[in-house]
Amino acid sequence: MPLRIVLVRHGQSSFNVEHRIQGRDDLSTLTDTGQSQARATEAALRDLTFTAAYTSPLRRAADTAQLLLAEQGQGLVATPDALLLEIDLAPWSGLLRQELREHHAELERQWRLAPERLELQRADGHTYLPLQELMAQAQQFREQLLERHGAAITDEQGPPQTVLVVAHNAILRCLLLALLDLPLSGFRRLRVDNCSLSVLNLSGGGVQVESLNGLAHLGDPLPSKGPGPRLLLVRHGETDWNREGRFQGQIDIPLNATGRSQAEAAGRFLAPVTINRAYTSCMARPRQTAEAILASHPGVPLTSSTGLVEIGHGLWEGRLEQEIAEGWPQLLADWKRAPQTVQMPEGETLQQVWDRSLATWARIAASLSDDETALVVAHDAVNKTILCGLLGLQPADIWAIKQGNGGVTVIDYPEGAGGRPLVAAMNLTPHLGGVLDRTAAGAL
């Protein structure tokens, strides 16, 4: 059974409100809003049974964990763990962000643009690299987590395990990077808001990010938009072939009744969000999904693109997995184990999908002004390749990304369309039934 990890950042703290640097000093406490956020997060997680819970010992995280678990009814108490302490920014502790920009301009710029190379000086005169130290700490926590709970991954007959981790912004981003085996250069590609929910599944096949930075339980559907353009990436709703586990690829299968309901739910979820433009694969299932979402956004133009069509499965299209296993057993095994090596019989490779989908995405992003938000509706493999590219992953890593039918992903470009992408949220599905993605697994 997979090991499920639920990551929660602490609720809003007094230093968050004052825009002060916190680091690992224990000077800030939860605000009333932060306490309310923790209780709302508890309600969102109420249906989950936790095997274990771990928290940073700092008050803002420990108090969030206590509020989260108080009403769970399991009698579970979070274990404080020093490996979940926030980044050590002691020379800056308590400074207002404006003061940091005014008095330490070069260091502040380094922290924003290449934080992995930031070097600070301790009170004893020794220099250190705070983010690199934090990454080593995150890797150590990852190994500890696997030592304690890794048996759940290998024991196919045992009960599933769900572990709660409550910590801080920087350490949670480093933990995500460590679990995905990504370098520190990806630190600024991830966003983790106060009391956000992120879910990862660890199995014998590796790590899968089920969702990232979900905030709907706090009232707003999406993370707040900052400077720069925003793109909303959505997978189409369910089809009959998704439900049957039949490979559809470029066969133009329409949405089924569940898929239409999912598309309408995504439309309600995104109704409060400003959308200026919309793009879709030229196939029926994403177009129907896009049209349902845009019902709440009259007048928004919808453009079709062949660059967003699903991977061409060639001779596999229309077949169930069992049929493929009988005809192409080794190729199917390779597809599951090393998908980047597979040339679909009379179809495409992942690299071909990667090249066309990311090129199309880049053109869409480049066309947006800083105040615009675009909707992009496409397919499982297309969305996964786009997200792998934005996160710094490779075609071999597509199984590390989950894209549920009707799930919503948010990509920001705070430095402008030509700058570094920020995955502000991924595979949000609260409009489809809750924190966990319960949409059909199905074939592509």
C-alpha positions, 0 to 999 in steps of 0.5 A: 500500500502507498504511504500517504504524506500530508504536509501542512504549513502553520497558520498565520503568525504575528510575524507573518502579519507584520512582514517580519523575518521569522526563521527558526526563532520562536518569537512569533505566535499564531494570530486569531486568524491563524488559529481559525485557519488551523481549525478549518484545516482540521475540518478538511482533514476530518475524514482521514485517519493518521498513523502518526503526526510530526511537527516542528517544535516552534510554537506557531507550528506546534500550536497548529498541529495541536489544533489540527489534532484536537478534534480528530478523535484519535487521541493522536499527539504530534511528535516534535522533531527538530528536523522540521525547524524552519530555516536558520536566518538568525542574522535577519531574525525580527527584521521587517522585509522592508528593512532587509531590502533597505539595509541588506540589499545585495543579500536580499536580492541573492535570497530572492534570485538564487537562495541556494547560494545565500551566505550569512554570518553567525554571531561567532563570525563563522559563515554558513549557507542557510538553504543548503543546511536546510536541504540537508535537514530535509533529506535527513527527515525524509530518511527518518520518515522512510525508516519509520513508515517505509514498511507500508510501501512494501507490505501489500497486505498491510493497512495504508498509512497516512502521516501528518507533517506540520512545519514551515514554508522553507522546510516544507519546500525543501522536503518536497524537493528532497522527496522528488529528488530535485535540486535546491535551484527549484526552491523558488518554483514552489509555493506553500501558504499558511495552513495549505494542504499538500498530499504526496503518495510514496509507493514502490514506484516512487513518489507522486505529488497528488496535490500541492498548496490547497487552500479552498478549505480556508475560503478562497479557491486559489492562492492569491495572485501577485505580479506577473501573468497566471495560467490555470491548467485543468485536465478534462473531465472523465470519459467512459474510457477513463472509467473503463481504463481504456487507452484513448490517446487521440481518439476523440472520446467525449465527456460522460455524465460524470465528466460533465458534472466535473467540468461544471464543478470546476466552473463553479470553483473558478467562477470567482476567478478572473479569466481573460483568455482560454486555450484548449486541445482541439479534442472534444473532451477538453473543449467541453470542459473548457466551455463548461468552465467559461459558462461563468465567464461570458465573452472570454475567447477560447482558442484551440491548439493541436500542440495540446492534444493527448499523446498518440498511443497508436495501436494501443488506442481503444484497448484495455490494459489487459489487451495491451499486456497480451500484445505488447507485454514488454513495451507496457512494462517499460511504459510503467517503469521507464516511460521516456524509453517507449515509442508507442507502436505507430504513435508518439514518444513522450519526448515528442509530447514534451516538445510540442506541449511545452512549446505551446505552453511557452507561446501562451505564457509569452502572449499574456500581459502581467495582469492577465490570467489564462485558462488552459484545458488539456490532457493527462500526459500533456499536463504531466509533461508541462508540469514536469518541465516547469518543476525541473523534472524530466520525461522519465518523471511523469508518474510523479505528477497526478492530474485528476479529471477536472483538477485545477493547477495554478502557475504564476510568473512573478518575474514576467512570462520570460522568468522562472515559473512558480507552481502556486498550486497543483491538482486541486480537487476540493470541488470534486469531493474533498482533499484527496483526488478521488477521480478515476485513475483510468488510462490516458 
